[in-house]
Amino acid sequence: MNFTQCKRILAKAYSGANGKKIAIEYNGKQYMLKFPPSGKNKPTDLSYTNSCFSEHIGSTIFNMLGIDAQKTMLGTYFVGNKEKIVCACEDFTADGSILYDFCSIKNTIIDSEHEGAGTELDDLLETIEKQQFVNPETLLDHFWNVFIVDALLGNFDRHNGNWGFLYQPANDSTRIAPVFDCGSCLLPQADEKVMVKVLQNVDELNARIYRFPTSAIHYNGKKINYYDFLTLMNDENCGNALERMIKRIDLNEINAFIDQEEYLSPIQKEFYKYYISARYEKILKNAFKKSK
């Protein structure tokens, strides 16, 4: 799909630091069109990062696993005479809903000493319990479900500003917002040279499984290492989410989805399938076995 000639919605703008974004209308619906951030001054040979691919693959896998996420598709857009691969994200606020991120929700907990941007796990769990926007138990399950899938996808940037709630003024209702901003999954700064190294060298793979990427959430003052945290499992609710998600993950279904994406090169397809499978086996499945 070429989105270049789509009508731009000039009265709509989007925040966030991960690449340029514009609002367009496509097939009667409003979309946020995400452009790939520049790879300049980053440790990669890419002229831009793969975050648009990460966004689409990550969001689609969340939906596959029964976690409501933004609907996305890949396409192209010409900027001058340069063709860019972009990710179109259906705008879930187009119906008049207002997005309140978790950072804002944390700031409503007036009997807490912690600020909205803080990502210490105990503080997040306290906010989930005390907030009055949605059912706390439902939100707690959602939080851990997302954490498990982020572990599968290697998301290093699920901070308080990129998840939250949707408020609908028309009927004064609030619900958990669809998962969005998955551009930091699946090693978005890895060019094809890095992908080939990971595919051919198990040490290169294991470094990206056991050492990094880490979660944006902190535990005892340090960013959570997904492997260590899940293997040492000391949170019952997290363990329950792991069991729920393990039952839903179908690697054959995920692989078939990746294979049909025409914008991905053969190396990218092989890498994404290999990397997701490795994280499933070495982190999620291994932690699940240890918990039994």
C-alpha positions in Angstrom: 0.0 0.0 0.0 1.2 3.4 -0.9 -0.1 6.0 1.6 1.4 9.1 -0.2 -1.9 10.3 -1.7 -4.0 9.7 1.4 -5.7 12.7 2.8 -3.8 14.2 5.7 -5.7 15.2 8.9 -3.9 18.4 9.8 -5.9 19.0 13.0 -4.4 15.8 14.6 -0.9 15.5 16.0 0.9 12.8 18.0 3.5 13.0 20.6 6.4 10.6 21.3 10.1 10.6 20.4 10.2 7.4 18.2 10.1 8.8 14.7 7.9 11.3 12.8 4.1 10.7 12.8 1.2 12.2 10.8 -2.5 11.5 10.7 -4.1 10.3 7.5 -7.4 8.9 6.3 -7.4 5.6 4.6 -10.5 3.6 3.6 -12.6 5.8 5.7 -10.6 5.3 8.9 -8.1 7.5 10.7 -4.5 6.2 11.0 -1.4 7.4 12.6 1.4 6.9 10.1 4.7 6.2 11.8 7.9 6.9 9.9 11.2 5.1 10.7 13.5 7.1 13.0 16.9 7.9 11.7 19.7 5.4 12.5 22.2 8.2 12.5 24.6 8.3 15.5 23.3 4.8 16.5 25.5 1.6 16.6 24.1 0.3 13.3 24.8 0.5 9.6 21.1 1.2 9.0 20.2 4.6 7.5 17.1 4.3 9.7 16.0 1.8 12.3 13.6 -1.2 11.9 11.1 0.2 14.4 8.3 0.2 11.9 8.7 -3.5 11.3 8.9 -4.0 15.1 5.8 -1.9 15.6 3.8 -4.0 13.1 5.1 -7.4 14.1 4.8 -6.7 17.9 1.3 -5.3 17.7 0.1 -8.2 15.5 1.5 -10.8 17.9 -0.2 -9.1 20.9 -3.5 -9.4 19.0 -2.8 -13.0 18.1 -2.3 -13.8 21.8 -5.7 -12.3 22.8 -4.4 -9.0 24.1 -6.1 -6.1 22.5 -3.6 -4.0 20.6 -3.6 -1.4 17.9 -4.3 -2.6 14.4 -1.4 -2.0 12.1 -0.2 -2.5 8.5 2.9 -1.8 6.6 3.1 0.4 3.5 5.1 3.0 1.7 5.2 6.8 1.6 7.2 9.1 -0.6 9.0 12.1 1.0 10.2 14.0 -2.0 11.7 11.3 -4.2 12.6 9.0 -1.3 10.3 6.0 -0.6 10.0 5.1 3.0 8.5 2.0 4.6 6.0 3.1 7.2 3.7 1.6 9.7 0.0 2.7 9.7 -1.6 2.4 13.1 -5.4 2.6 13.3 -6.2 5.5 15.6 -8.2 4.2 18.6 -9.0 7.7 19.7 -10.8 8.6 16.5 -14.2 8.0 18.1 -13.6 10.8 20.6 -11.9 8.7 23.3 -9.2 10.4 25.3 -6.0 8.5 26.1 -4.7 8.8 29.6 -1.3 7.2 30.0 -0.2 5.4 33.1 2.1 8.2 34.1 -1.0 10.5 34.4 -2.9 7.8 36.4 0.0 7.5 38.8 -0.2 11.2 39.5 -3.8 10.8 40.7 -2.6 8.6 43.6 -2.2 11.5 46.1 -1.3 9.3 49.1 1.8 8.0 47.2 5.2 9.7 47.5 6.2 8.5 44.0 5.9 10.5 40.9 4.2 9.4 37.7 7.2 8.7 35.6 8.8 6.3 38.2 9.0 2.7 37.0 9.9 0.8 40.2 7.8 -2.4 40.2 6.4 -2.1 43.7 5.3 1.4 43.0 3.5 0.4 39.8 1.7 -2.4 41.6 0.6 0.0 44.3 -0.8 2.3 41.7 -2.6 -0.6 39.9 -4.2 -1.5 43.2 -5.2 2.0 44.3 -6.4 3.5 40.9 -10.1 3.8 40.4 -10.4 4.0 36.6 -10.8 0.3 35.9 -11.2 -2.9 37.9 -7.8 -3.3 39.7 -7.7 -7.1 39.3 -8.4 -6.8 35.6 -5.7 -4.2 35.3 -3.2 -6.3 37.2 -3.8 -9.3 34.9 -3.4 -7.0 31.9 -0.1 -5.6 33.3 1.5 -9.0 33.7 0.1 -10.4 30.4 1.8 -7.5 28.6 5.0 -8.0 30.6 5.2 -11.6 29.5 4.6 -10.8 25.8 7.2 -7.9 26.1 9.6 -10.6 27.4 8.9 -12.7 24.4 9.5 -9.8 22.0 12.4 -8.2 23.9 10.7 -4.9 24.5 13.1 -2.5 26.3 10.9 0.6 26.5 7.4 -0.2 28.0 7.5 2.9 30.2 4.6 4.7 31.9 4.0 7.0 28.9 3.1 4.3 26.4 0.3 2.3 28.0 -2.9 3.4 29.8 -6.6 3.9 29.6 -9.2 5.3 27.2 -11.9 7.5 28.5 -15.1 8.0 26.5 -16.8 11.3 27.4 -20.0 10.3 25.5 -20.9 7.6 28.0 -18.5 8.5 30.9 -16.8 5.1 30.6 -13.1 4.0 30.9 -11.3 0.9 29.6 -7.8 -0.3 29.2 -6.3 1.1 26.0 -5.1 -1.2 23.3 -1.4 -2.0 23.5 0.6 0.5 21.4 4.1 1.7 20.8 5.9 -1.6 20.1 8.7 -0.1 18.1 11.3 -1.0 20.7 10.7 -4.8 20.3 12.7 -7.2 18.3 16.1 -5.3 18.3 15.0 -2.5 16.0 18.6 -1.2 15.6 19.9 -4.5 14.3 20.9 -4.3 10.6 21.2 -7.4 8.5 24.9 -7.8 9.4 23.9 -8.1 13.1 21.0 -10.4 12.1 23.3 -12.8 10.3 25.7 -12.8 13.2 22.9 -13.8 15.6 21.7 -16.5 13.2 25.1 -18.0 12.8 26.6 -17.6 16.3 24.8 -18.9 19.4 26.9 -16.6 21.7 25.6 -13.6 19.8 22.1 -14.9 20.2 22.5 -15.7 23.9 23.8 -12.2 24.7 20.5 -10.9 23.3 18.5 -13.4 25.4 20.2 -13.5 28.8 21.9 -10.0 29.0 19.9 -7.6 27.0 17.5 -6.1 26.2 16.1 -5.5 29.7 12.7 -4.2 30.7 12.1 -0.5 31.3 10.6 -1.6 34.7 12.9 -1.5 37.7 13.1 -4.0 40.6 15.2 -3.1 43.6 16.5 -0.1 41.7 17.7 -2.0 38.6 16.1 -2.6 35.3 14.5 -6.0 35.2 16.4 -8.7 33.3 13.6 -10.8 31.8 15.4 -14.1 32.1 16.5 -13.6 35.7 13.2 -12.2 36.9 11.0 -14.9 35.3 13.4 -17.8 36.2 13.5 -16.7 39.8 9.7 -16.1 39.8 8.6 -14.6 43.1 5.4 -13.0 42.1 2.3 -15.2 41.9 0.4 -12.9 39.5 3.3 -12.9 37.1 3.5 -16.7 37.3 -0.2 -16.9 36.5 0.2 -14.6 33.5 3.2 -16.7 32.3 0.9 -19.8 32.4 -1.8 -18.0 30.5 0.4 -16.7 27.8 2.4 -20.0 27.3 -0.9 -21.7 26.4 -1.7 -19.1 23.8 1.6 -18.9 22.0 1.6 -20.7 18.7 5.0 -20.3 17.0 3.7 -21.9 13.8 1.0 -19.2 13.6 3.6 -16.4 14.3 6.0 -17.8 11.7 3.2 -18.0 9.1 2.4 -14.3 9.8 6.0 -13.2 9.4 6.5 -15.3 6.2 3.6 -13.5 4.5 4.9 -10.0 5.1 6.1 -8.8 1.7 8.1 -5.8 3.0 10.5 -8.0 5.0 13.7 -9.4 3.4 14.4 -13.2 3.6 17.1 -12.5 6.2 14.7 -10.4 8.3 12.0 -13.1 8.2 14.5 -15.8 9.2 15.9 -13.6 12.0 12.5 -12.6 13.5 11.3 -16.2 13.5 14.5 -17.4 15.1 14.7 -14.7 17.7 11.1 -15.0 18.8 11.4 -18.8 19.0 14.6 -18.6 21.0 13.2 -16.2 23.5 10.1 -18.4 23.9 12.2 -21.5 24.5 15.1 -20.0 26.6 13.0 -17.5 28.7 9.3 -18.3 28.8 9.2 -22.0 28.4 12.3 -22.5 30.7 10.8 -20.3 33.4 7.5 -22.1 33.2 9.1 -25.5 33.6 11.1 -24.3 36.6 7.8 -23.0 38.2 6.2 -26.4 38.1 
